[in-house]
Amino acid sequence: MSRRPDPPRTAARLRRFSPAERWAHRTTAVLMGVCLTTAAFLYLPALAELVGRRALVVTVHQWSGVALPVPVVIALASRALRADLTLLNRFGPHDRRWLRAALHRDRRPSSRPADKFNAGQKLYAAWTAGATLVMLGTGLMMWFTHLTPLVWRTGATFVHDWLALTLAIVVGGHIGKAMGDPEARRGMRTGSVAREWAEREHPLWRPDREPPH
């Protein structure tokens, strides 16, 4: 994994994320971590033996899963978050260029044009949002067994288990990418990024056109 260079600490800063967006991201990350960790303790016998209290782990897993969409729903009151969700839902020609360059491992900045969010981030956001909703729906079917027939619960269990494994791999990849870009992590932690970083990684981004935070 290549590590992007750190901009000078005296570099000019640009506001990237609002407090509501950062709160929603952190809270969702914690809930996702609890869901994946408790899932591992439920499905891996070696880990299950370390805890023993399976009923408690199941309860924590269920309620953290139900709560997973809540931070984003609450943060929708933020105008900045709604604007960023609009950007994440737009996929243009420059995003296709970015994906082609990524597939060909072309690391030249000129070959990877990106707006505030690059194509990889847009795909990750869309896939994770969809996977979370499917996990929530199948999880509720497994939890409230009296509401659905057995054949539905069997299918829900299959989808839930395999999607959980896929989600763990994708989230791990997301964390790995973040670890290789300290300025991106700083942007999510503090809300601002170096102008030099923004011009290199997101050359099409125009912060002056965004709504006030």
KOLLOSE-49996 format. One record per residue: x, y, z of N, C-alpha, C, O in turn. Coordinates in pm, whole numbers, padded with zeros to 5 digits, always signed. Each point is the difference from the previous one (the first is absolute). Layout:
N
XYZXYZXYZXYZ;...
***
This chain:
213
+00084-00119+00000-00084+00119+00000+00088+00124+00000+00081+00020+00091;-00098+00065-00193+00081+00122-00009-00056+00105+00094-00122+00010+00019;+00209+00068+00038-00040+00105+00094+00018+00135-00067+00107+00031-00051;-00213+00050+00051+00008+00131-00061+00080+00094+00089-00006-00011+00122;+00082+00103-00182+00082+00090+00080-00084+00097+00082-00108+00042-00044;+00157-00007+00161-00069+00098+00085+00029+00141-00050+00116+00033-00026;-00220+00052+00010+00024+00140-00034+00068+00071+00115-00011-00044+00115;+00080+00154-00141+00061+00077+00109-00107+00045+00100-00112+00033-00039;+00148-00031+00166-00097+00039+00102-00044+00145-00014-00105+00038+00052;+00183+00043-00121-00035+00140-00018-00085+00022-00125-00032+00114-00032;-00005-00222-00039-00077+00013-00124-00137+00058+00029-00056-00020+00108;+00001+00092-00208-00134+00056+00013-00102-00112+00012+00016-00106-00061;-00120+00129+00140-00100-00103+00027-00133+00034-00067-00034+00117-00018;-00040-00221-00019-00133+00013-00057-00099-00079+00085+00030-00111+00043;-00146+00168-00019-00103-00071+00075-00057-00111-00088-00042+00026-00112;+00041-00150+00164-00047-00115-00079-00125-00064+00059-00092-00035-00073;+00089+00018+00205-00114-00066+00062-00051+00082+00117+00078+00060+00074;-00210-00058-00057-00062+00072+00110+00005-00084+00127+00025-00121-00007;-00047+00182+00123-00004-00078+00125-00104-00112-00003+00025-00109+00053;-00140+00134-00114-00104-00103-00007+00047-00119-00083-00027-00115+00036;+00098+00141-00145+00050-00109-00084+00105-00080+00074+00002-00123-00009;+00085+00191+00081+00105-00072+00073-00060-00082+00113+00044-00112+00025;-00143+00166+00043-00067-00075+00107-00069-00123-00057+00010-00109+00058;-00080+00125-00171-00070-00114-00060+00099-00107-00044-00026-00119+00017;+00140+00161-00072+00100-00096-00045+00058-00078+00117+00012-00122-00006;+00024+00193+00113+00060-00067+00116-00099-00095+00066+00035-00114+00033;-00158+00160-00015-00099-00084+00068-00033-00123-00083-00013-00110+00053;-00001+00129-00184-00027-00114-00089+00117-00098+00002-00020-00121+00001;+00143+00175+00001+00118-00087+00004+00003-00084+00127+00033-00118-00004;-00069+00179+00117-00002-00075+00126-00106-00110-00004+00027-00114+00038;-00147+00149-00085-00107-00099-00007+00034-00113-00098-00027-00117+00027;+00088+00154-00140+00040-00103-00096+00106-00091+00061-00004-00121-00019;+00098+00180+00093+00103-00080+00065-00059-00096+00101+00043-00115+00009;-00143+00161+00069-00066-00087+00098-00074-00113-00072+00006-00116+00042;-00075+00149-00152-00073-00103-00076+00095-00108-00051-00027-00119+00016;+00136+00162-00078+00093-00098-00059+00073-00080+00107+00024-00119-00017;+00010+00184+00128+00071-00070+00107-00090-00104+00066+00041-00115+00022;-00163+00155+00011-00092-00095+00063-00035-00113-00097-00018-00115+00041;+00008+00146-00172-00027-00105-00098+00113-00103+00000-00024-00120-00009;+00147+00169+00018+00115-00092+00004-00007-00090+00123+00031-00118-00009;-00070+00174+00123-00009-00081+00122-00117-00098-00004+00000-00101+00070;-00099+00131-00152-00115-00090-00012+00026-00115-00096-00052-00110+00019;+00133+00133-00122+00015-00100-00105+00132-00075+00003+00011-00106-00063;+00088+00156+00133+00128-00069+00008+00010-00070+00136+00007+00068+00103;-00006-00200-00099+00000-00073+00127+00115+00038+00093-00018+00010+00121;+00136+00012-00177+00115+00034+00084-00023+00130+00076+00040+00013+00116;-00105+00085-00182-00030+00127+00067-00119-00014+00094-00003+00061+00107;-00095-00141-00147-00118-00019+00085+00037-00057+00136-00060+00036+00101;+00159-00123-00097+00043-00060+00126+00064+00102+00093-00001-00018+00122;+00055+00125-00178+00063+00103+00084-00102+00081+00078+00029+00052+00107;-00150-00041-00164-00104+00083+00064-00093-00085+00084-00020+00027+00119;-00037-00129-00180-00088-00088+00074-00144+00049+00009-00093-00079-00015;+00074+00208+00038-00135+00054+00019-00062+00031-00136-00009+00116-00039;-00032-00217-00032-00050+00015-00136-00126+00088-00006-00015+00081-00092;-00073-00098+00189-00124+00079-00001+00029+00149+00005-00065+00080-00068;+00163-00042+00150+00038+00141+00010+00059+00049-00132-00032+00110-00045;+00118-00190-00016+00060+00039-00128-00107+00016-00107+00006+00093-00081;-00104-00183+00081-00110+00009-00097-00077+00130+00020-00032+00069-00097;+00002-00035+00221-00074+00123+00029+00076+00124-00047-00057+00089-00063;+00186-00084+00095+00082+00114-00042+00004+00009-00153-00010+00109-00057;+00023-00225-00008+00004-00003-00146-00132+00050-00060+00001+00078-00096;-00111-00122+00152-00130+00039-00054-00024+00150+00013-00041+00065-00096;+00066-00010+00214-00031+00141+00021+00099+00093-00071-00039+00108-00045;+00163-00149+00034+00095+00084-00075-00036-00002-00149+00019+00100-00069;-00071-00213+00020-00044-00006-00139-00120+00088-00027-00005+00069-00101;-00092-00072+00192-00118+00085-00015+00038+00147+00005-00059+00082-00070;+00157-00048+00153+00041+00140+00016+00090+00049-00112+00025+00121-00011;+00024-00211-00073+00101+00037-00101-00044+00115-00092+00081+00089-00025;-00204-00088-00026-00038+00112-00088-00034+00129+00073-00012+00105-00063;-00004-00110+00194-00051+00114+00075+00089+00124-00009-00054+00109-00022;+00187-00119+00037+00083+00122-00007-00017+00077-00131-00008+00123+00001;+00004-00194-00113-00016+00068-00129-00139+00063-00010-00014+00112-00050;-00088-00183+00098-00135+00055-00005-00009+00129+00081-00060+00098-00044;+00121-00098+00163+00000+00121+00082+00077+00112-00068-00043+00115-00001;+00159-00150-00057+00086+00100-00063-00059+00057-00129+00054+00097-00054;-00162-00156+00004-00065+00056-00119-00053+00140+00025-00030+00074-00094;+00019-00037+00221-00038+00138+00031+00108+00099-00043-00027+00119-00013;+00149-00169-00010+00111+00085-00044-00008+00026-00150-00008-00094-00079;+00009+00220+00041-00002+00035-00142+00125-00049-00070-00005-00041-00116;+00119+00045+00185+00125-00046-00059-00004-00149-00033+00049-00042-00105;-00106-00038+00195-00010-00143-00026-00091-00027-00119+00032-00085-00084;-00143+00154+00076-00091-00022-00114+00069+00038-00131-00018-00067-00102;+00097+00172+00105+00073+00040-00121+00103-00105-00039+00016-00032-00118;+00053-00023+00217+00101-00103-00029-00064-00129-00050+00056-00068-00086;-00174+00034+00138-00069-00118-00049-00041+00017-00146+00001-00095-00078;-00036+00218+00041-00032+00028-00140+00123-00021-00088-00010-00058-00108;+00126+00104+00155+00123-00020-00076+00035-00149-00011+00045-00046-00105;-00065-00028+00213+00032-00143-00002-00090-00076-00097+00039-00106-00051;-00158+00158+00025-00095-00068-00088+00018+00039-00147-00071-00052-00086;+00164+00141+00057+00024+00041-00138+00124-00069-00054+00107+00006+00059;-00124-00072-00173+00111-00073-00062+00017+00053-00142-00085-00023-00086;+00196+00096+00062+00022+00065-00128+00112-00061-00081+00061-00098+00042;-00031+00155-00159+00107-00051-00085+00136-00003+00070+00080-00091-00023;-00053+00191+00108+00129+00002+00069+00013-00118+00097+00110-00047+00027;-00226+00000+00026+00005-00116+00088+00036-00127-00077+00072-00086+00052;-00121+00075-00174+00037-00116-00083+00149+00004-00034+00066-00104-00005;-00014+00223-00019+00144+00013-00024+00080-00042+00122+00103-00067-00011;-00150+00107+00128+00068-00035+00125+00003-00151+00017+00103-00056+00037;-00215-00010-00063-00007-00145+00016+00091-00072-00099+00066-00097+00036;-00063+00145-00161+00089-00063-00099+00146+00012+00044+00077-00095-00012;-00040+00212+00063+00137+00019+00047+00029-00089+00119+00110-00055+00011;-00207+00039+00079+00020-00085+00117+00017-00146-00041+00084-00071+00054;-00165+00027-00151+00010-00139-00046+00132-00028-00070+00052-00111+00006;+00003+00213-00072+00128-00016-00069+00119+00040+00088+00114+00006-00046;-00144+00023+00174+00104+00039+00097+00079+00122-00048+00121+00010+00022;-00191+00081-00087+00061+00125-00045-00012+00100+00113-00110+00047+00029;+00220-00012+00035-00001+00086+00118+00025+00146-00032+00012+00082+00092;-00003-00046-00218+00022+00140-00035-00122+00083+00041-00113-00036-00035;+00132+00146+00106-00114+00084+00042-00084+00046-00118-00122+00010+00013;+00184+00017-00127-00075+00049-00116-00095-00104-00056-00098+00035-00067;+00124-00163+00093-00086-00107-00052-00112-00036+00096-00085-00083-00033;+00084+00144+00152-00102-00032+00101-00075+00126+00042+00014+00045+00114;-00092+00013-00203-00076+00119+00038-00109-00035+00100-00068-00101-00015;+00051+00185+00116-00102-00027+00102-00056+00130+00052+00071+00099+00014;-00200-00101+00014-00064+00113+00066+00025-00015+00150+00105-00052+00040;-00195+00097+00043+00022-00011+00144+00019-00146+00041+00076-00029+00093;-00144-00062-00161+00015-00143+00025+00040-00068-00130-00056+00029-00106;+00153-00119+00114+00038-00072-00122-00094-00118-00025-00086-00030+00083;+00104-00034-00197-00092-00108-00039+00003-00116+00098-00103-00060+00028;+00220+00028+00025+00010-00107+00097-00080+00029+00126-00066-00089+00054;+00072+00213-00006-00076+00038+00119-00150-00005-00027-00078-00038+00088;+00037+00077-00209-00142-00004-00035-00051-00143-00004-00108-00030+00052;+00185-00059-00113-00042-00140-00005-00004-00061+00139-00091-00077+00032;+00190+00109+00051+00004-00053+00137-00122+00048+00078-00064-00079+00070;+00031+00209-00081-00114+00054+00074-00130-00066-00045-00083-00036+00084;+00065+00020-00215-00123-00060-00051-00011-00147+00041-00106-00046+00044;+00217-00027-00058-00004-00142+00034-00024-00020+00150-00079-00085+00039;+00146+00163+00045-00015-00015+00144-00141+00036+00045-00057-00067+00086;+00001+00173-00144-00137+00038+00036-00098-00111-00037-00086-00036+00080;+00101-00019-00201-00089-00108-00040+00019-00124+00085-00098-00064+00039;+00223+00028-00011+00027-00118+00081-00055+00016+00141-00051-00096+00058;+00061+00216-00003-00050+00024+00135-00151-00020+00006-00051-00059+00095;-00020+00108-00196-00146-00016-00001-00039-00147-00015-00095-00046+00064;+00168-00028-00150-00029-00143-00016+00030-00075+00130-00076-00087+00041;+00188+00123+00023+00035-00064+00126-00106+00028+00108-00034-00087+00079;-00017+00211-00079-00102+00037+00098-00128-00080-00026-00059-00054+00094;+00018+00045-00221-00123-00073-00031+00011-00148+00031-00090-00057+00061;+00199-00006-00103+00016-00143+00028+00018-00027+00148-00047-00101+00053;+00117+00193+00015+00019-00017+00144-00130+00005+00076-00020-00076+00094;-00071+00167-00134-00130+00009+00067-00082-00126-00025-00073-00045+00088;+00084-00013-00208-00071-00124-00028+00051-00114+00087-00077-00086+00043;+00208+00085-00016+00058-00103+00086-00033+00024+00147-00010-00094+00078;-00008+00221-00040-00027+00035+00139-00147-00030+00035-00028-00069+00099;-00063+00120-00180-00144-00019+00027-00049-00117-00085-00061+00018-00105;+00089-00137+00155-00023-00122-00078-00149-00027-00027-00034-00072-00094;-00053+00129+00176-00143-00029-00016-00065+00081-00111-00116-00024-00034;+00188+00117-00024-00060+00088-00101+00013-00052-00142-00071+00047-00089;+00160-00142+00066+00024-00049-00136+00006-00153-00001+00033-00061+00101;-00064-00001-00215+00007-00147-00008+00144-00048+00005+00094+00077-00020;-00079-00206+00047+00133-00060+00017+00087+00015-00124+00120+00027+00012;-00178-00044-00129+00080+00009-00122+00058+00139-00017+00112+00014-00049;-00185+00088+00088+00053+00138-00007+00116+00017+00097+00102+00060-00033;-00119-00114+00155+00105+00015+00100+00126-00075-00041+00112+00044+00027;-00129-00158-00093+00117-00076-00047+00076+00080-00104+00123+00009+00006;-00194+00049-00101+00065+00084-00101+00063+00123+00061+00109+00040-00039;-00178+00020+00136+00053+00119+00065+00130-00031+00075+00094+00080-00002;-00089-00195+00066+00121-00041+00072+00118-00016-00095+00111+00044+00029;-00137-00109-00143+00106-00020-00100+00053+00134-00050+00121+00022-00005;-00213+00068-00033+00041+00131-00051+00072+00080+00108+00103+00061-00027;-00157-00062+00147+00058+00078+00111+00143-00045+00030+00089+00084+00017;-00067-00214-00011+00133-00051+00036+00104+00032-00106+00109+00048+00032;-00141-00073-00158+00098+00023-00105+00021+00149-00028+00111+00042-00034;-00217+00036+00048+00016+00144-00019+00083+00061+00113+00074+00096-00022;-00087-00152+00142+00081+00048+00112+00148-00024-00027+00083+00087+00029;-00050-00203-00084+00140-00027-00034+00051+00096-00107+00111+00052+00010;-00193-00029-00113+00039+00093-00105+00016+00141+00054+00093+00072-00036;-00186-00033+00124+00006+00134+00059+00127+00018+00082+00061+00106-00003;-00023-00209+00076+00122+00008+00081+00123+00020-00090+00090+00077+00035;-00086-00145-00149+00112+00015-00093+00003+00140-00059+00106+00062-00008;-00223-00011-00033-00006+00133-00061+00036+00108+00101+00074+00093-00031;-00127-00104+00153+00034+00098+00104+00149-00006+00032+00063+00103+00023;-00006-00224-00022+00144-00011+00022+00079+00070-00109+00101+00065+00028;-00147-00077-00154+00065+00071-00109-00011+00150+00016+00094+00073-00030;-00209-00026+00075-00020+00143+00024+00096+00053+00107+00060+00106-00016;-00046-00182+00123+00092+00039+00107+00144+00001-00051+00078+00089+00032;-00045-00191-00114+00135-00006-00056+00032+00120-00086+00110+00055+00008;-00206-00014-00092+00021+00119-00084+00016+00125+00086+00083+00086-00030;-00162-00077+00134+00010+00117+00088+00134+00004+00072+00057+00108+00019;-00006-00223+00020+00130-00004+00068+00113+00048-00092+00103+00048+00048;-00122-00062-00178+00102+00044-00094-00011+00145-00038+00082+00050-00077;-00182+00021+00129-00020+00141-00035-00026+00079+00128-00115+00023+00036;+00221+00019+00033-00019+00070+00128-00077+00131-00012-00070+00039+00093;+00083+00029-00206-00072+00127-00015-00150-00022-00013-00079+00080+00050;+00039-00189-00116-00143-00033-00007-00053-00030+00140-00110+00043+00035;+00187-00115+00046-00042-00027+00138-00008+00130+00080-00091+00018+00081;+00185+00071-00103-00001+00127+00071-00124+00082-00038-00057+00070+00083;+00017-00082-00210-00120+00072-00043-00124-00050+00071-00087+00080+00036;+00077-00210-00015-00115-00054+00071+00009+00027+00149-00103+00012+00067;+00224-00003-00014+00018+00024+00143-00021+00147+00037-00062+00029+00102;+00113+00063-00183-00004+00142+00034-00099+00079-00084-00041+00110+00039;+00001-00165-00155-00092+00070-00087+00066+00077-00111-00069+00049-00091;+00202-00035+00093+00069+00078-00104+00118-00080-00056+00054-00088+00066;-00016+00123-00189+00113-00065-00067+00089+00107-00061-00041+00114-00019;+00165-00153-00011+00094+00093-00063-00043+00027-00144-00041-00091-00072;+00051+00217+00031-00036+00035-00137+00085-00078-00100-00049-00042-00105;+00177+00023+00137+00089-00075-00089-00052-00142-00022+00000-00049-00113;-00044-00016+00218-00055-00136-00010-00126+00000-00085-00018-00087-00086;-00071+00184+00110-00126+00007-00073+00025+00020-00150-00066-00062-00083;+00161+00148+00049+00028+00026-00142+00062-00120-00068-00016-00019-00121;+00088-00065+00199+00063-00118-00058-00097-00117-00009-00006-00068-00103;-00069+00043+00207-00087-00118+00006-00141+00025-00054-00065-00092-00049;+00018+00217+00057-00137+00033-00042+00002+00130-00080-00057+00100+00043;+00121-00101-00160+00020+00123-00076-00129+00066-00049+00000+00120-00030;-00109-00194+00020-00127+00057-00048-00086+00057+00113-00105+00059-00025;+00150-00077+00148-00077+00048+00115+00006+00152+00008+00108+00058-00009;-00223+00005+00027-00009+00146+00013-00070+00032+00131-00123+00014+00002;+00198-00002+00109-00063+00024+00131-00081+00129+00004-00095+00010+00078;+00129+00089-00159-00070+00129+00003-00143-00012-00050-00081+00090+00022;+00047-00202-00089-00135-00018-00052-00088-00081+00095-00117-00023-00028;+00172-00019+00140-00077-00082+00093-00083+00088+00093+00035+00115+00025;-00147-00172+00027-00079+00074+00097+00077+00020+00129+00087-00081+00031;-00117+00185+00045+00070+00021+00126-00024-00115+00097-00108-00060+00002;+00210+00030+00080-00013-00107+00099-00075+00049+00123-00021-00076+00094;
***
